[in-house]
Amino acid sequence: MVKKASLLMSSGTVFSGGKSSSSRSHSNTRSTSSSRGDKDGGTVTTVLATTGALPDTAEEISYSNNKVIGNGSFGVVYQARLVDCNELIAIKKVLQDKRFKNRELQIMRKLDHCNIVKLKYFFYTSGEKKEEVYLNLVQEFVPETVYRVARHYCKNRQTLPLIYIKLYMYQLFRALAYIHSLGVCHRDIKPQNLLLDPDTAVLKLCDFGSAKILVAGEPNVAYICSRYYRAPELIFGAVDYTVNIDTWSAGCVLAELLLGQPIFPGDSGVDQLVEIIKVLGTPTREQIREMNQHYTEFKFPQIKPHPWSRVFRARTPADAISLTSQLLEYTPGSRCTPLQACAHKFFDELREPGIKLPNGKELPKLFNFSAQELSQNANLQSVLIPEHFRNATSNNTTTSSSNSNSNTSNNATSTSQSSSTSQQTSSAVVSTSAS
């Protein structure tokens, strides 16, 4: 066990816990980072990393076929392959401020959920400039995003099949219910941050670079979240917002998948509010007060709300519109919670027995709720976990218990027989001895 992996880079700098020192004073220290060729002619890099899950454990990992698959102001994302198990991974490389702990790393190490991308390892590397330190987050690789899949359908002038909208949104709400139960607010929910495996329809929430554990009474930055998905309280400059900003963003994603385009495509922060008002109408003074009690400007044109039924196509299911309207509420506290969203009748189809994916495969895991997830509203358990799933789980438990009892019984019989045989043998020995 170690507190954090130390990494001696080829540039000659030792890193431990984000601190650096010249390797000239560590001339006897052997490098834990090396490169070599693999059988396909690629470069294999070996580093001493720390496991993502607590407690801290140092582990040497080797990866190859490094290639850039994404970049932005945060840093760069690479795709690579672990040599030992041939598993694809994504490595997110971000500049580390040595004065502070990396919030994304701290949060990701707390998370363990089937709908959240898994942090497998992390390690530090040196940059080109002196004193530059980079944090490398090694995560499971998931090939697609909701954004790219939805764009594919849009280009073909089609909308995403409803069954996939239900599957993707349901899993997003499960992920949100889980992180919110831990006090974590993602603060950047958008289609680009929803990873997908198209074959299994499994969705995983990623990119916790903007995430934060919200503490009541502590101010937060208002300029957060991508514009199209930014909650109105953020536009009004609120700094005491709650996890309900994620719920608004999820509502925007749902509406976008139903429409085939963003529901609030603002060109600027102010224009974003205009787009919202076009649909929801002008917020009342009370609604503005609920979004930001310190906001005093009330000069807005009085616009009536647009009927939700006219916002969407005529063939859009009423249940889908109902859920969207419950998510896109001005008053943060009036929005339905992610767990309530999972229990909404829009997702009833997913709870039916025998339903499969369009490709004939089984649905992803949808009902394996943990006590942590259900802690937000235990009363919803009877709706969230369908009877057929409870029965199957109960039967499996009974069968397992029966097998266990059977094995115990067999062991007892075997022991009894063994004991009997032993006694017979013992008697025979005594008899022989007597004769």
Secondary structure, DSSP 8 states (H G I E B T S, - for coil): --SS-EEE-TTSEEEETTEEEEGGGGTT---S-EEEE-TTS-EEEEEEEEESSSS--EEEEEEEEEEEEEEETTEEEEEEEETTT--EEEEEEEE--TTS--HHHHHHTT---TTB--EEEEEEEE-SSTT-EEEEEEEE---EEHHHHHHHHHHTT----HHHHHHHHHHHHHHHHHHHHTTEE-----GGGEEEETTTTEEEE---SS-EE--TT----SS-S-GGG--HHHHTT-SS--THHHHHHHHHHHHHHHHTS-SS--SSHHHHHHHHHHHH----HHHHHHH-TT-------------HHHHS-TTS-HHHHHHHHHHS-SSGGGS--HHHHHTSGGGGGGGSTT-B-TTS-B----S---HHHHTT-GGGHHHHS-HHHHHHHHHHHHHHHHHHHHHHHHHHHHHHHHHHHHHHHHHHHHHHHH-
